[in-house]
Amino acid sequence: MNDRQHPVLYIVIPCYNEQQVLPVTAPMFFEKLRGLMAAGLIAPESRAVFVNDGSKDSTWSIIQDLAAKEELAEGVCLSRNRGHQNALLGGLIIGIVETAAGVFASTELAQVFSLLVFLIVLFVRPQGLLGKGARV
């Protein structure tokens, strides 16, 4: 859990048919996050969230591979193309939910928070959420 001495940074990357560039650009985000962590500027819980916005190519498969192999990667797959603004919103919601989960997990607000997470996921309607383990 973050001790709140350093901010948790979620870099949200909307992805639409990015199979050609994602393998090249994703490591750049990881390198930047690691550099900021090493400098003590951000918390270790910081992540890069790749949001597949209904891609027709293999973008989602690449994101799944990244999330499985890289601890700093998380993925969200939207059911269809909703535009980059909504993809950004979906990724930001995931970041807010996960950060708040760490804060509220040990309080009596945990049940209320769980309901909030369910409603947010229902609203965003992702096909799947990936991180270190499956998320719903």
Long-range contacts (C-beta under 8 A, 24 or more apart in sequence): 1-45, 1-102, 1-103, 1-105, 2-43, 2-44, 2-45, 2-99, 2-102, 3-43, 5-43, 6-40, 6-41, 6-42, 6-43, 7-42, 7-43, 8-42, 8-43, 8-45, 8-46, 8-95, 8-99, 9-33, 9-36, 9-42, 9-43, 9-46, 9-47, 10-46, 10-47, 10-48, 10-49, 10-91, 10-92, 10-94, 10-95, 10-98, 10-99, 11-46, 11-47, 11-48, 11-49, 12-49, 12-51, 12-87, 12-88, 12-91, 12-92, 12-95, 13-48, 13-49, 13-50, 13-51, 13-91, 14-51, 14-53, 14-84, 14-87, 14-88, 14-91, 15-50, 15-51, 15-52, 15-53, 15-55, 15-59, 15-63, 15-87, 16-52, 16-53, 16-54, 16-55, 16-59, 16-81, 16-84, 16-87, 17-55, 17-56, 17-57, 17-59, 18-55, 18-57, 18-59, 18-62, 19-55, 19-57, 19-58, 19-59, 19-62, 22-50, 22-59, 22-62, 22-63, 22-66, 23-62, 26-50, 26-62, 26-66, 26-70, 26-73, 29-72, 30-70, 30-72, 30-73, 33-72, 34-72, 45-98, 45-99, 45-102, 46-72, 47-72, 47-73, 47-74, 47-95, 47-98, 47-131, 48-72, 48-73, 48-74, 49-74, 49-75, 49-76, 49-91, 49-94, 49-95, 50-74, 50-75, 50-76, 50-91, 51-75, 51-76, 51-77, 51-78, 51-87, 51-88, 51-90, 51-91, 52-76, 52-77, 52-78, 53-78, 53-81, 53-82, 53-83, 53-84, 53-86, 53-87, 54-78, 54-79, 54-80, 54-81, 54-82, 55-81, 60-127, 63-130, 64-130, 67-130, 67-131, 68-130, 71-132, 73-131, 74-129, 74-130, 74-131, 75-128, 75-129, 75-130, 75-131, 76-124, 76-126, 76-128, 76-129, 76-130, 77-126, 77-127, 77-128, 77-129, 78-124, 78-125, 78-126, 78-127, 79-125, 79-126, 79-127, 89-124, 90-124, 90-126, 93-120, 93-124, 94-129, 98-131
